[in-house]
Amino acid sequence: MRLSGKERQQKWRKKQKTLGNKPYTIMLGRKAQSILENEKKRTGRSLSTIIEKALLHLAKSISDNKQTVIENR
């Protein structure tokens, strides 16, 4: 038996929750939208994957900057 679109979506959401993922609703300005859409076209990755990678990169950058400040004291 084939799943309906709604059933597939529910199954996907349940799987994502079991993986520890959480849904967020956000609003983006035009520049951020453009960057996100261009990256999606360039990489073929999902918006979720692009945003997650960007946030993880940001966290690493912040962490690296804090370490540099500590070392320069």
N, C-alpha and C positions, 0 to 999 in steps of 0.2 A: 504494500500500500504506500503510495506517495504521500509525503507530507505537504500540507498547504503552506503557503508563504508565511502565514501567521505561526503555524506550528514549527516551521524551520527556525524562525526568528526566536521563538520561545526557547527552543532547544539550544540555539547558539548562545543566547543570553545566560541560560542556566550553566552551560559549559564555561563561559567566561567568568561567572561568579565562582565556580568551583576552582578556577585557576587563580583566584584572588583578585580579579579585575573588578573595577567599580565604574559605573557609567557616570559621566559628567555632562552637563549642558553648559555651553559657553557661548559668548557673543564675541565676535572678532571684528575689528575695523577692516576697512577695505585693503589697506596695505598688507596686514597679516593674512587676510583671505587670499590675496594675490600670491603671496609667498607660499602659502600652503598648497594652493592649487597648482602652482608651477612645480613645486617639489613632487607633487603627486604625479603630474604628467611626466616629469623627468625620470622618476624612479619606478613608477608603476606600483608603489606601495600604498597601503591604506592610510587614510588620514590619521587614524588611531596610532599606527606604527610611526608615522612621521612625527607626530606630536610627542609620543613617548620618547623617541630617540632625541628629540630636541631638548626635552626637559632633563633627561639623563645627562646630556652633554652640558647643559647649563649648570646642573648640580656639580659635575666634575670640575667645571671651570671655576665655580665659586669656591669649591674646596681647595683647588690648586692655588687660587689667589690668597686665601686665608693662610695657607702654608707658606707662601712666599713672604707675606707680611710678617709672620712669626719669625721666619729665618732672617729677615732683614732688621730685626730689632736689636 
